[in-house]
Amino acid sequence: MYKLLIINPGSTSTKIAVFEDEKNVYEKNLKHSTEELSVFPTIASQYEFRENVILNYLKDENIETNFDIIVGRGGILHPLDSGAYAISEKMKEDLLSAKYGEHACSLGGLIADKLAQKFGCKAMIADPVVVDEMQDVARISGHPWFPRKSMFHCLNQKAIARRYAKDCGVPYEEMNLIVAHLGGGISVGAHKKGKVIDVNNALQYGPFSPERIGTAPSVELVKICFSGEYTQQEIVKQINGKGGLTAHLGTNDAYEVEVRAERNGDKDALLVWDAMAYNIAKEIGALAAVLYGKVDAILLTGGIARGKYFVEYIAKMVEFIAPVKVYPGEDELLALAEHGIRVLNGEQEVKEYK
């Protein structure tokens, strides 16, 4: 039996779990107050603080630290192939400097490495958001200044795709799937024979989400940028953070919007709620074309996939393409553990980050 420690940092909390093989035996969401985090000049500089929070929790709960491997959430690095990666000095350097971008997920590798040194075990990350398997034709936009880049919920999309394939008794590498991750950010990917050959950038374009505007009319956006009314930082925040449901309805809580739309008779909320589902369905239809219509299944996952009305709206629009299967919620801790188990079993290689 293998024992794994899984670390998934978020903006104001750090989720950890202890797995014995694929069984989650301890799980805790360690929350961090705004006051605690405000003293750190960058997100990367929080890693020692969060490491100590984890150590204190393990000690307080009398959890033995005889781990075989520690798996951290992958951070924002240069584009990578899918898979598991050893935490190299180069990786730590890029994460600490935020060379490719700053996000709390980048703390996963830094913390995993430090704890592995303390506990005398292996450490790795898996399927970070920068996984890039896009085909070349999908990278071309209408101007060479603006190439399309892969930035999506790879960890959960790949885990759900593999889970569906396993349920079907068919290797993931032999299936064509469309997977839609529906959460604070939304990404829809075309999985062709084990590779995500096209996917929207969940931070910049595609369907709008609870707090992101997705694809916006470019000329109108340029006008606002040069209006003199907003700073660059304010506009970027409207695109990623204050867009989507937040901009339309004043909240990024999808469940709150669901209640307002479906139970309270709020017609404005219902229209925006429907529009978000409509845009997701359109993205799925576009990716069906990428796969030449040869789609084995459409998989809906993420927190918003818990909403029956919402997923039914999408399903009615796209079920002519392929069967729709819903995997509500997101189990990123299990997805990371599955990578670790495959590595320990010798079923999956650990790649080198260069």
C-alpha positions in Angstrom: 0.0 0.0 0.0 1.3 3.4 -1.0 0.9 6.5 1.2 0.6 9.9 -0.5 0.4 13.5 0.6 -1.5 15.7 -1.8 -1.2 19.5 -1.8 -3.6 21.8 -3.8 -3.1 25.5 -3.0 -5.8 28.1 -3.7 -5.8 31.9 -3.3 -6.9 31.9 0.3 -6.6 28.3 1.4 -4.5 25.2 0.9 -6.3 21.9 0.5 -4.3 18.8 1.6 -5.2 15.1 1.7 -3.5 11.9 2.7 -4.2 8.9 0.5 -3.6 5.3 1.1 -3.6 4.1 -2.5 -6.7 5.6 -4.0 -8.5 5.9 -0.6 -8.7 9.4 0.8 -8.1 8.9 4.6 -7.6 12.5 5.7 -8.6 15.7 4.0 -8.4 19.3 5.2 -9.0 22.7 3.7 -6.5 24.9 5.6 -7.8 28.5 5.3 -5.6 31.6 5.4 -6.9 35.0 6.4 -6.4 38.1 4.3 -4.3 39.5 7.2 -2.0 36.5 7.2 -1.4 36.7 3.5 -1.1 40.5 3.2 2.4 40.6 4.7 3.8 38.7 1.7 4.8 40.8 -1.3 4.2 38.0 -3.8 2.2 34.8 -3.9 5.4 32.7 -4.3 6.8 34.2 -1.1 3.9 32.6 0.9 5.3 29.0 0.4 7.2 28.8 3.7 4.2 30.1 5.6 1.9 27.6 4.0 4.5 24.8 4.5 4.5 25.5 8.2 0.7 25.5 8.4 0.7 22.0 6.8 3.4 20.8 9.2 1.5 22.1 12.2 -1.7 20.4 11.0 0.0 17.1 10.5 1.5 17.3 13.9 -1.7 18.4 15.6 -3.6 15.5 14.0 -0.8 13.0 14.8 -0.5 12.0 11.1 2.6 10.0 10.5 4.8 11.5 7.7 6.0 8.2 6.3 4.9 9.2 2.8 6.0 7.4 -0.4 5.5 10.5 -2.5 4.1 14.1 -2.2 2.2 15.4 -5.2 1.6 19.1 -5.6 -0.7 21.0 -7.9 1.2 22.1 -11.0 1.9 25.8 -11.4 2.3 28.3 -14.2 5.4 27.3 -16.1 6.4 27.3 -19.7 4.2 25.1 -22.0 4.5 21.4 -21.2 3.3 18.0 -22.3 0.8 16.3 -20.1 2.1 14.1 -17.3 4.1 14.0 -14.1 7.2 16.1 -13.5 10.0 16.0 -11.0 10.5 19.2 -9.1 13.8 20.5 -10.5 15.9 23.5 -9.5 14.9 25.1 -12.8 11.2 24.6 -12.0 11.6 26.1 -8.5 13.4 29.1 -10.0 10.6 29.7 -12.6 7.9 29.3 -9.9 9.6 31.6 -7.4 10.2 34.3 -10.0 6.7 34.0 -11.5 8.5 34.1 -14.8 5.4 32.9 -16.7 2.7 34.2 -14.5 1.5 34.4 -10.9 -1.1 32.1 -9.4 -1.6 30.3 -6.1 -1.3 26.9 -7.8 2.4 27.6 -8.4 2.9 27.1 -4.6 2.1 23.4 -5.0 5.5 22.3 -6.4 7.4 24.6 -4.0 5.7 23.2 -0.9 5.9 19.6 -2.1 9.6 19.9 -2.6 10.3 21.4 0.8 8.2 18.8 2.6 9.7 15.9 0.6 13.1 17.0 1.7 12.0 17.0 5.4 10.2 13.6 5.1 12.8 11.9 2.9 10.4 10.9 0.0 9.8 11.8 -3.6 8.0 14.9 -4.8 6.3 15.8 -8.1 3.6 17.9 -9.8 1.2 16.7 -12.4 -0.9 18.0 -15.3 -0.4 21.8 -14.7 -2.6 24.4 -16.3 0.1 25.1 -18.9 -0.2 21.7 -20.5 0.0 22.3 -24.3 -1.0 19.6 -26.8 -2.7 21.9 -29.3 -2.4 21.2 -33.0 -0.5 23.9 -34.9 -3.6 25.1 -36.9 -5.4 25.8 -33.6 -2.7 28.3 -32.5 -3.4 30.7 -35.3 -5.7 33.7 -34.6 -6.5 36.5 -36.9 -3.3 38.3 -36.2 0.3 37.1 -35.5 0.4 39.4 -32.5 -2.2 37.3 -30.8 -1.5 33.5 -31.0 -3.9 31.2 -29.2 -2.3 29.7 -26.1 -3.2 26.7 -24.1 -4.3 27.5 -20.5 -7.0 25.2 -19.1 -8.1 22.9 -16.3 -5.9 20.1 -17.6 -5.8 18.2 -14.3 -9.5 17.7 -13.9 -10.2 17.4 -17.7 -7.7 14.6 -18.1 -8.8 12.8 -14.9 -12.5 12.9 -15.9 -11.6 11.7 -19.5 -9.6 8.8 -18.1 -12.3 7.9 -15.7 -14.9 7.8 -18.4 -12.6 5.7 -20.7 -12.0 3.3 -17.8 -15.8 3.0 -17.2 -16.2 2.2 -20.9 -13.3 -0.3 -20.8 -11.6 1.6 -23.6 -8.1 3.2 -23.3 -8.3 7.0 -23.1 -5.7 7.1 -26.0 -8.3 5.4 -28.3 -11.2 7.8 -27.7 -12.4 11.2 -29.0 -14.0 13.2 -26.2 -15.1 16.8 -25.5 -14.7 17.7 -21.9 -16.1 20.9 -20.3 -14.8 22.0 -16.9 -17.5 24.3 -15.4 -16.2 26.3 -12.4 -14.9 29.8 -11.5 -13.2 29.5 -14.9 -14.6 27.5 -17.8 -12.5 25.5 -20.3 -13.8 23.2 -23.0 -11.3 20.8 -24.7 -11.2 18.5 -27.6 -9.5 15.3 -26.6 -8.3 13.3 -29.6 -6.7 9.9 -28.8 -5.2 11.1 -25.5 -4.2 14.6 -26.6 -6.1 17.9 -26.0 -5.7 19.2 -29.6 -7.8 22.4 -29.1 -9.0 24.2 -26.0 -10.0 27.7 -25.1 -7.7 29.7 -22.8 -9.7 29.8 -19.6 -8.2 33.1 -18.5 -8.7 35.0 -21.8 -11.2 33.7 -24.3 -14.0 31.2 -24.7 -17.3 31.0 -22.8 -17.8 33.6 -20.0 -17.7 32.2 -16.5 -18.7 33.3 -12.9 -15.8 35.9 -12.9 -14.2 35.9 -16.4 -15.6 37.6 -19.5 -14.3 35.0 -22.0 -14.3 36.2 -25.6 -15.3 39.9 -25.9 -15.9 42.2 -28.9 -12.3 43.4 -29.6 -13.0 46.9 -31.0 -15.3 47.7 -28.1 -12.6 46.5 -25.7 -10.0 48.7 -27.4 -12.3 51.7 -27.1 -12.6 51.2 -23.3 -8.8 50.7 -23.0 -8.2 54.1 -24.6 -11.1 55.9 -23.0 -8.9 57.3 -20.2 -11.4 56.2 -17.6 -9.7 53.1 -16.4 -6.1 51.9 -15.7 -4.7 48.8 -17.3 -4.9 47.0 -14.0 -8.6 47.9 -13.7 -9.4 46.6 -17.2 -7.5 43.4 -16.6 -9.4 42.9 -13.4 -12.7 43.3 -15.3 -11.6 40.7 -17.8 -10.4 38.2 -15.2 -11.9 38.6 -11.8 -14.8 40.9 -12.2 -16.3 39.7 -15.4 -18.9 37.1 -16.3 -21.7 36.6 -13.7 -19.9 39.1 -11.4 -20.2 41.9 -14.0 -23.8 41.1 -14.9 -25.3 40.2 -11.5 -22.8 41.3 -8.9 -21.8 37.9 -7.6 -19.3 35.1 -8.6 -21.4 32.6 -6.6 -22.9 30.4 -9.3 -25.2 28.7 -6.8 -26.6 32.1 -5.7 -27.3 32.9 -9.4 -28.9 29.5 -9.9 -31.3 30.1 -7.0 -32.1 33.6 -8.2 -32.7 32.4 -11.8 -34.5 29.1 -11.1 -36.4 29.6 -7.8 -36.8 33.3 -7.2 -38.1 34.3 -10.6 -35.3 36.8 -11.3 -35.7 37.2 -15.1 -32.3 39.1 -15.5 -30.5 36.3 -13.6 -32.2 33.6 -15.7 -31.2 35.3 -19.0 -27.6 35.5 -17.9 -27.6 32.0 -16.5 -29.0 30.7 -19.8 -26.5 32.7 -21.8 -23.6 31.1 -19.9 -24.9 27.6 -20.7 -25.6 28.7 -24.3 -22.1 29.8 -24.8 -20.7 26.6 -23.3 -22.9 24.6 -25.7 -21.6 26.7 -28.7 -18.0 26.0 -27.7 -18.8 22.3 -27.5 -20.3 22.4 -31.0 -17.2 24.2 -32.3 -15.0 21.5 -30.9 -17.2 18.8 -32.5 -16.1 20.3 -35.8 -12.5 20.1 -34.7 -13.0 16.3 -34.2 -14.8 16.1 -37.6 -18.0 15.1 -35.8 -16.4 11.8 -34.5 -17.1 12.3 -30.8 -17.5 9.3 -28.5 -18.9 11.4 -25.6 -19.3 14.9 -24.1 -18.3 15.1 -20.5 -19.5 17.9 -18.2 -17.6 18.4 -14.9 -16.8 21.0 -12.3 -18.8 22.6 -9.5 -21.4 24.2 -11.8 -22.1 20.7 -13.3 -24.1 20.0 -10.0 -26.9 22.2 -11.4 -29.5 20.0 -13.0 -31.2 22.8 -15.0 -27.8 24.1 -16.2 -26.4 20.8 -17.5 -29.8 19.9 -19.1 -29.7 23.2 -21.0 -26.3 22.3 -22.4 -27.2 18.7 -23.0 -30.3 19.6 -25.0 -28.2 21.7 -27.4 -25.4 19.2 -27.9 -26.7 15.7 -27.4 -27.2 15.3 -31.1 -23.4 15.2 -31.4 -22.7 12.5 -28.8 -24.0 11.1 -25.5 -23.6 13.6 -22.6 -22.2 12.3 -19.3 -22.1 14.5 -16.2 -19.4 14.2 -13.5 -20.4 16.9 -11.0 -17.8 18.6 -8.8 -14.0 18.4 -9.2 -11.8 15.9 -7.4 -8.4 17.4 -8.0 -7.0 15.8 -4.9 -7.9 12.3 -6.3 -6.6 13.3 -9.7 -3.2 14.2 -8.3 -3.2 11.0 -6.2 -3.9 8.9 -9.3 -0.8 10.4 -11.0 1.3 9.6 -7.9 0.1 6.0 -7.8 0.8 5.5 -11.5 4.3 6.8 -11.0 4.9 4.6 -7.9 3.5 1.5 -9.8 5.8 2.2 -12.7 2.9 2.8 -15.1 3.8 6.4 -15.7 7.2 8.0 -16.2 8.3 11.1 -14.3 9.4 13.7 -16.8 12.2 16.3 -16.4 11.4 20.0 -16.4 14.0 22.0 -18.4 
